[in-house]
Every structure is written in C-alpha cells, then in structure tokens.
Amino acid sequence: MSNVVEEISGLFGCHITVKNHMDGKTPSSEQVERFSKLCREELKCKPVLVLYPSEDNYPVESIRNRPQELMSSSYHSGKKSDVLKHILGMADTIKNNGFELLRVKLEAMANCKNIEKNLSSDSSSGNDMKYFEYHTKIYLRGQDRVAQLAHLDSLLIKEEVARSQNLLGKHYDICGHLLTFRWFSPTPKEECDTFHKEFLAKLKTHFENGGGEIEIAESEKEFAVYDSNILVDQGWVRISP
C-alpha cells in the first residue's frame, strides 16, 4: 500500500519579503518605489508594506521595535509543487533586481483539497513547517483611537493574537487592523475554526463592555505549506507548536 500523501491543490497565496535597505527599521522611499514598480509592472502582483504595532504606549517592546516589512502578495492556482516552482521563480526575479530576500511563504486557502491528509506529515522543521493561519480585518470606529487601541491590545496580548496594517493598501484606513491567528499542525481545521469563532465573539463582547464601536469585517483562512524563514515572526506571533 502506498504511503504517498496526495498533494494539496487549489488556490494559494504567496508572500515574498525583502530586507530593508541597510537593515533599517523602515525601507527607504526609493526601495519602496522600486519594489512597488517591479511588483506591479513585471510580476503582476501587489506590493505590501506591513506596519506592526509601534505606538509609544504599546506594552510589548519586542513588537513595538519590529521593522516594517516590504513584501509581494499574489494568488496562484494549481498543485502545490507547480505553484511553489512558480513563486520561487518570482523570488529569483526579485533577487535579480537587486533586492535581498528575507522570506518566501506559500499558503493554501483552507478549503484546498488534501489539506487534512497533509496535517500528519512531517511539519516539525525547515521549509515544510505547516500551520493554519487565519486573518480577520477589523475597524475601530470610536472617537478616541488611542484608547480604543489600548482596549483592543489588552485582549489581543492576552489571547496571543497579532495585529498589523498594510501601509500600501489601496484603501488604507488608519483605523483598520489585520488580526492574525496561528495554530501548528497537527491541529485540525475544525479546532481552529472553533477558536476563531469564539475569539471573535469574545472581541465583540470586549467592546460592548467598553471601548467604543468596532467593525469586524472579512476573514481569510489559510494553511502554510512552505515558509523559508518563520523566525522572522519571532516576538510577534507563535513560531513553533
């Protein structure tokens, strides 16, 4: 009987992160401009500039001092092996244009075929480390943004949920935040769904009991199948089971 695990197939999301110029906390404006042009004109993908919590009163210093991250964002359909080959080619193009690669990450949408069959396969180390990652967009709609952020962070830090923003977003809203949840294999999707649902209910109650108005928008559920440098996330979100 064959022990070969069927390959994951469907829609995948890809992020290729580059190092900031001179290893600075922020990329230079020239670097952002060149990278954005490369993404839009040659790679036909979206440039992203991730801002992590950096408010002066944010209580976790390791996160407050995190550098911004410049990355590409794109979607591709097919089998994992074919998509991975394609995005590694994209990474080579970025490198050949003078950027130093920091990370290549490939995530299958959580409804892709054969994810459950891959949960028990080796996921303990290296590029094959596997984990579910959910993202939920929220908007703080109260009058006192500083107080609302502090109220939000009191729950996020306790529940080990991360937040970030995309400064290059087409419809960037300073009140919008992306929440990130992560669970490592072999945790089944059903358990992740339950935790995610329970947290959003808890978040809603948290703001109903004080903190102003919050809008909970769309969620995206993914399963990481390739991550060349998960250590980049150290101090921001979990990097091991």
ABEGO torsion letter per residue (X at the ends): XBABBBBBBEBBBBBBBBBBBGGBABBBAAAAAAAAAAAAAAAGBBBBBBBBBABAABABAAAAABBBBBBBBBBBBEBAAAAAAAAAAAAAAAAAAGBBBABBBBBBBAABBGAAAAAABBAABEAABBBBBBBBBBBBABABAAAAAAAAAAAAAAAGBBBBBBAABABBBAABBBBBBBBBOABBAAAAAAAAAAAAAAAAAAAAAEGEBBBBBBBBBBBBABBABAAAABGABBABX
